[in-house]
Amino acid sequence: MVARRSLGRPFGWLWAAYAVSAYGSGLGFGALPLIAVLALRAGPAEVSALSAVGPAVGALIAVPLAPWVEFRRKRPVMIAMDLTRFAAMATIPAAYAAGRLGFAQLLVVSAVVAAAKIAFNAASGAYLKALVGPDDLLVANARLESTNWSSIAVGPPLGGAAIGLFGPVTTVVADALSYLLSALGITAIRRREEAPRTPGGSPVRAGALLDGWRHILGHPVLRALYLNNMLVAGLIMATEPLLAVLLLRQLGFPPWQYGLAFAAPCVGGLIGSRLARRVVARYGRHGVFRTVGTLRAIWLIGLVFVRPGVVGLVTVIAVELAIIINMSLYAPVLATYRLEHTPGHLIARTLSAWSIGQQASIAVCTALGGLLAGLTGPRTALTVAGLLILTSPLLLPRGERLAPVDAREPAAPGPDPRQPIPSRTPGSP
């Protein structure tokens, strides 16, 4: 069983820090769009802009951060990014209490948090590979994935209730404090970390900004998975602000029901993430990528049929449950494969490139969805997203060899990323 396998105390601290941050973010799930709708009376176009512009600007900020993260010790980077997110989020309740909160501030905070998240995830992915052996990567990623979904299952209903009782910025305070606690947890990891070195000891090149994309696009399987992930993530996340407007404003759902609609299906995340290791052992990674990658895309169209009342709530829960079971099974397998097929000196830049591409796709899809919703209504925009995502399985890898490879270190500086890296003996969030 995944839950009974010990991965050591350092991973335990990393997992605990991730859990605190994840549960804080679960409480604050959709907090900025909710504040925009409830406190600032924003419409569909403004809510979509908040969900699109902030992450897009954050992705641009993260581009030059990638080499900086790559060639520094990862633990201090993770702590710094947690503290940055704490400081940014803390400005929202302060401005709200002073009566000075505005839409522009929400955009700035969204951008800063998005950039810090990309840098944190890049550092934590590289740090995770250093903490656990190659045989434990899938187990570790499955645990992080399970924690993520359990936090979303618990957090949004509590967050919705807290908003109803104490006001719209309550969950933002909890989210901000969770980053502070996460930084303390990471500080407790005492394992010595060697300072990374640039390949050949040479200074970082200007072209190092693009090395992550070169690796992804030069590897046929990663390239296919990357393009598929951008389309799926972009279209799924584009529905969040559309649903916020549809459920909260047009259909009259109270905030606690809105939270419940996204929380209850997250039980499926626990199921999928815990099944990942068994499913890979039985059907192989290619089977997971092709079959589960397809299954996670076919359900989104069901959101078009949401209606008021209990039937509408059950519809949202059923659709989200089907999507989440498949996403949570797929995600740790993808994260493990990506780490195994990336040389050690490229991990942070590769993960940054991956996150930046995903954020850019989310921003574009969300902006277009908001524009379409402003012209035709959120239900029409949901229909278009549901139809477009049905084309995403065409981008999944076909027939390529998916043998596990540990690419902790390159055989020599600047290896051909299309060639497998020799495996080594054992030594996201």
Buried (B, 14 or more C-beta within 10 A) or exposed (E): EBEEEEBEEBBBBBBBBBBBBBBBBBBBBBBBBBBBBBBBEBBBBBBBBBBBBBBBBBBBBBBEBBBBBBBBBBBEBBBBBBBBBBBBBBBBBEBBEEEEBEEEBBBBBBBBBBBBBBBBBBBBBBBBBBBBBBEBBBBBBBBBBBBBBBBBBBBBBBBBBBBBEEBBBBBBBBBBBBBBBBBBBBBEBEBEBEEBEBBEEEEBEEEBBBBBBBBBBEBBBBBBBBBBBBBBBBBBBBBBBBBBBBBBBBBEBBBBBBBBBBBBBBBBBBBBBBBBBEBBEEEBBBBBBBBBBBBBBBBBBBBBBBEEEEEBBBBBBBBBBBBBBBBBBBBBBBBBBBBBBBBBBBBBBBBBBBBBBBBBBBBBBBBBBBBBBBEEBBBBBBBBBBEBBBEBBEBBBEEBEBEBBBBBEBEEEEBEBEEBBEBEEEEBB
